[in-house]
Amino acid sequence: MSIPQLCQGGCEDCSDYLVVLGLPPCPPVSTGLPPPSPVSLAGGSAPLLDPGSGLRRQPRQARSQERLRRILAAAETLFVAEGVGATTTNAIAAQAGVPIGSLYQFFPDKGAILRSLAQGYGEQLHDDLSRFEREEGACLELDAYIEALVARTARFFDEHPGYAAIFLDVQSATPDLVAIEEEADARLVAEWARALLVRSTAEGGEFTADEAGLIAYVLVKTIGNLLWLSLGHGPVLRARLVREATLLAIAYLRRRMAAG
């Protein structure tokens, strides 16, 4: 979710690198936004990503995949603890326990590591919210649905501090990260629009695809920005802001459902 503007020789496994798993783009939905781009994932807390993520080469064998995961996990740890600007590729390699040459086999620079982590976070959030929609969310009334959805998103930010460390630190100065966030937002908007079409029918409304897309856009941007702003505050105020975001979303949707 986009953030309001607040305030970088030699691996033995070279023959192992090939493309890993990929996910297709979402089916088109009329949202008034560019269609979301496909993002690929190979599981874990530090996922392997598609070539657009900044990787030079992608591993096929388990040993090489594990090495890449260690590099990404080490980068996340250091970005949270030291900040993106203060973290070097040498420090990342040392934290991961790999030679610096192995790191450069995967990534040309620190910016490529940032892009891989950013796309991985977006993919994990997408998977988490999609699972919620298929399972728990499908059985909830509208108010409980929105409350659970906002809480789940806020919990994701709590459980992935690297997400905030990267984006709050360098997003405004890194066009690639801005583009990655916009693509992730567009994907969320498209999926929320589909869910709203189903919801509106169940609630007796009659949203068109264009209306659902616009409402989804408003919700993604509003909730996303409020949750991001909450990360800059202590736990008490943060909890209050999350609650206010929930109430705002419920009131807005109730009003739109009634108008529709």
C-alpha positions as CSV (number, residue, x, y, z in Angstrom):
1,M,0.0,0.0,0.0
2,S,1.4,3.3,-1.0
3,I,3.0,5.4,1.8
4,P,2.5,9.1,2.3
5,Q,5.8,11.0,1.9
6,L,7.0,11.5,5.5
7,C,10.0,13.1,6.1
8,Q,23.5,-0.9,-2.6
9,G,33.2,-13.3,-8.1
10,G,32.6,-16.6,-8.0
11,C,29.8,-18.9,-6.8
12,E,30.1,-22.6,-7.1
13,D,26.4,-23.0,-8.0
14,C,26.4,-20.9,-11.2
15,S,24.9,-23.7,-13.2
16,D,22.0,-24.1,-10.8
17,Y,20.2,-20.8,-11.5
18,L,16.9,-21.0,-13.4
19,V,13.5,-19.4,-13.0
20,V,11.5,-20.5,-10.0
21,L,7.7,-20.5,-9.4
22,G,5.5,-17.8,-10.9
23,L,1.9,-16.5,-10.5
24,P,-0.3,-15.2,-13.4
25,P,-1.6,-11.6,-13.3
26,C,-5.0,-11.1,-11.9
27,P,-7.9,-11.2,-14.4
28,P,-8.8,-7.7,-15.6
29,V,-11.4,-5.7,-13.6
30,S,-12.5,-2.2,-14.5
31,T,-10.9,0.0,-11.8
32,G,-9.7,2.9,-13.8
33,L,-6.1,1.9,-13.0
34,P,-3.3,0.2,-15.0
35,P,-3.6,-3.7,-14.8
36,P,-1.4,-5.2,-12.1
37,S,1.8,-6.9,-13.0
38,P,2.5,-10.6,-12.2
39,V,4.7,-11.3,-9.2
40,S,6.2,-14.7,-8.5
41,L,7.0,-16.4,-5.3
42,A,8.7,-19.5,-4.0
43,G,7.5,-19.4,-0.4
44,G,9.3,-18.6,2.9
45,S,9.7,-15.4,4.8
46,A,12.3,-14.1,2.3
47,P,10.9,-15.3,-1.1
48,L,12.6,-15.8,-4.4
49,L,11.2,-13.6,-7.0
50,D,10.9,-13.1,-10.8
51,P,13.6,-11.5,-13.0
52,G,11.9,-8.1,-12.7
53,S,12.7,-8.1,-9.0
54,G,16.4,-7.3,-9.5
55,L,17.9,-10.8,-9.3
56,R,20.7,-11.5,-11.7
57,R,20.1,-15.2,-11.6
58,Q,17.6,-17.4,-9.9
59,P,18.5,-20.8,-8.3
60,R,16.9,-24.1,-9.1
61,Q,18.6,-26.4,-6.5
62,A,17.8,-26.3,-2.8
63,R,21.3,-25.3,-1.7
64,S,21.3,-22.2,-3.9
65,Q,17.7,-21.3,-2.9
66,E,18.7,-21.5,0.7
67,R,21.7,-19.3,0.1
68,L,19.5,-16.7,-1.5
69,R,17.0,-16.8,1.3
70,R,19.7,-16.2,3.8
71,I,20.9,-13.2,1.9
72,L,17.4,-11.7,1.8
73,A,16.7,-12.5,5.5
74,A,20.1,-10.9,6.5
75,A,19.3,-7.8,4.5
76,E,15.9,-7.5,6.1
77,T,17.5,-7.8,9.6
78,L,20.1,-5.2,8.9
79,F,17.6,-2.8,7.2
80,V,15.5,-2.9,10.3
81,A,18.4,-2.6,12.8
82,E,20.7,-0.2,11.0
83,G,18.6,1.5,8.3
84,V,18.8,1.0,4.6
85,G,21.4,3.8,4.1
86,A,23.8,2.5,6.7
87,T,23.7,-1.1,5.4
88,T,26.3,-2.3,2.9
89,T,26.4,-5.4,0.7
90,N,29.5,-6.5,2.6
91,A,27.5,-6.3,5.9
92,I,24.6,-8.3,4.3
93,A,27.0,-11.0,3.1
94,A,28.6,-11.3,6.5
95,Q,25.3,-11.4,8.3
96,A,24.1,-14.2,5.9
97,G,27.4,-16.1,6.3
98,V,28.1,-16.2,2.5
99,P,31.1,-14.8,0.5
100,I,30.5,-11.4,-1.0
101,G,31.0,-13.0,-4.4
102,S,28.0,-15.2,-3.8
103,L,25.8,-12.2,-3.0
104,Y,26.9,-10.6,-6.3
105,Q,26.0,-13.7,-8.2
106,F,22.4,-13.0,-7.2
107,F,22.3,-9.2,-6.9
108,P,24.2,-6.5,-8.7
109,D,23.8,-4.0,-5.9
110,K,21.9,-3.1,-2.7
111,G,19.1,-1.6,-4.8
112,A,18.3,-5.0,-6.4
113,I,18.1,-6.5,-2.9
114,L,15.6,-3.8,-1.9
115,R,13.5,-4.5,-5.0
116,S,13.4,-8.2,-4.3
117,L,12.4,-7.7,-0.7
118,A,9.7,-5.1,-1.7
119,Q,8.1,-7.5,-4.2
120,G,8.3,-10.3,-1.7
121,Y,6.4,-8.3,0.9
122,G,3.8,-7.4,-1.6
123,E,3.3,-11.0,-2.6
124,Q,3.1,-12.2,0.9
125,L,0.5,-9.6,1.8
126,H,-1.5,-10.5,-1.3
127,D,-1.4,-14.2,-0.4
128,D,-2.4,-13.5,3.2
129,L,-5.4,-11.3,2.2
130,S,-6.4,-13.8,-0.6
131,R,-6.4,-16.6,1.9
132,F,-8.5,-14.5,4.3
133,E,-11.0,-13.8,1.5
134,R,-11.4,-17.5,0.6
135,E,-11.6,-18.7,4.2
136,E,-12.6,-16.6,7.2
137,G,-13.7,-13.5,5.2
138,A,-16.3,-15.3,3.1
139,C,-18.3,-16.2,6.2
140,L,-18.4,-12.7,7.9
141,E,-21.0,-10.0,7.9
142,L,-19.8,-6.7,6.4
143,D,-18.8,-4.9,9.6
144,A,-16.9,-8.0,10.9
145,Y,-15.3,-8.5,7.5
146,I,-13.9,-5.0,7.4
147,E,-12.7,-5.2,11.0
148,A,-10.9,-8.5,10.4
149,L,-9.4,-7.3,7.1
150,V,-7.9,-4.1,8.6
151,A,-6.7,-6.0,11.6
152,R,-5.0,-8.6,9.4
153,T,-3.3,-6.0,7.3
154,A,-2.1,-4.1,10.5
155,R,-0.8,-7.4,11.9
156,F,1.1,-8.1,8.6
157,F,3.0,-4.8,9.1
158,D,3.8,-5.8,12.7
159,E,5.1,-9.2,11.7
160,H,7.2,-7.8,8.8
161,P,9.1,-4.8,10.2
162,G,11.4,-4.8,7.2
163,Y,8.4,-3.6,5.0
164,A,8.2,-0.4,6.9
165,A,12.0,-0.1,7.3
166,I,12.5,-0.2,3.5
167,F,9.6,1.9,2.4
168,L,9.6,4.6,5.1
169,D,13.3,5.0,4.7
170,V,13.9,5.2,0.9
171,Q,10.6,4.9,-1.1
172,S,10.3,8.6,-2.0
173,A,13.9,8.6,-3.4
174,T,13.6,5.2,-5.2
175,P,11.3,5.2,-8.3
176,D,11.5,1.4,-8.6
177,L,10.0,1.0,-5.1
178,V,7.3,3.5,-5.8
179,A,6.4,1.5,-9.0
180,I,6.4,-1.8,-7.0
181,E,4.0,-0.3,-4.4
182,E,1.7,1.0,-7.1
183,E,1.6,-2.4,-8.8
184,A,0.8,-4.0,-5.4
185,D,-1.9,-1.5,-4.8
186,A,-3.4,-2.0,-8.2
187,R,-3.6,-5.8,-7.5
188,L,-5.3,-5.2,-4.2
189,V,-7.7,-2.8,-5.8
190,A,-8.6,-5.3,-8.5
191,E,-9.2,-8.1,-5.9
192,W,-11.2,-5.9,-3.5
193,A,-13.3,-4.7,-6.5
194,R,-14.3,-8.4,-7.2
195,A,-15.0,-9.0,-3.6
196,L,-17.2,-5.9,-3.3
197,L,-19.2,-6.9,-6.3
198,V,-20.1,-10.2,-4.5
199,R,-20.6,-8.3,-1.2
200,S,-22.9,-5.7,-2.8
201,T,-25.1,-8.5,-4.2
202,A,-25.3,-10.2,-0.8
203,E,-26.1,-6.9,0.9
204,G,-28.8,-6.0,-1.6
205,G,-26.8,-3.4,-3.5
206,E,-26.2,-3.1,-7.2
207,F,-22.6,-1.9,-7.7
208,T,-21.3,-1.7,-11.3
209,A,-17.8,-2.9,-12.0
210,D,-16.7,0.7,-12.3
211,E,-18.2,1.6,-8.9
212,A,-16.7,-1.4,-7.2
213,G,-13.3,-0.4,-8.7
214,L,-13.6,3.2,-7.5
215,I,-14.7,2.1,-4.0
216,A,-11.9,-0.4,-3.7
217,Y,-9.4,2.2,-4.8
218,V,-10.6,4.6,-2.1
219,L,-10.4,1.8,0.6
220,V,-7.0,0.6,-0.4
221,K,-5.5,4.1,-0.4
222,T,-7.2,5.4,2.7
223,I,-6.7,2.3,4.9
224,G,-3.2,1.8,3.6
225,N,-2.1,5.4,4.3
226,L,-3.7,5.4,7.8
227,L,-2.0,2.2,8.7
228,W,1.4,3.4,7.4
229,L,1.0,6.6,9.4
230,S,0.2,4.6,12.5
231,L,3.6,2.9,12.3
232,G,5.3,6.1,13.3
233,H,3.5,6.2,16.7
234,G,3.6,4.2,19.9
235,P,1.4,1.2,20.5
236,V,-1.5,3.0,22.2
237,L,-2.0,5.7,19.5
238,R,-1.3,3.1,16.8
239,A,-4.1,0.9,18.1
240,R,-6.4,3.9,18.1
241,L,-5.5,4.8,14.5
242,V,-6.1,1.2,13.4
243,R,-9.5,1.3,15.0
244,E,-10.4,4.7,13.4
245,A,-9.4,3.3,10.0
246,T,-11.7,0.4,10.6
247,L,-14.6,2.6,11.6
248,L,-14.0,4.9,8.6
249,A,-14.0,2.0,6.2
250,I,-17.2,0.5,7.7
251,A,-19.1,3.8,7.6
252,Y,-18.0,4.5,4.1
253,L,-19.0,1.1,2.8
254,R,-22.3,1.2,4.6
255,R,-23.1,4.6,3.0
256,R,-22.1,3.4,-0.4
257,M,-24.1,0.2,0.0
258,A,-27.1,2.2,0.9
259,A,-26.6,4.6,-2.0
260,G,-26.1,1.7,-4.4
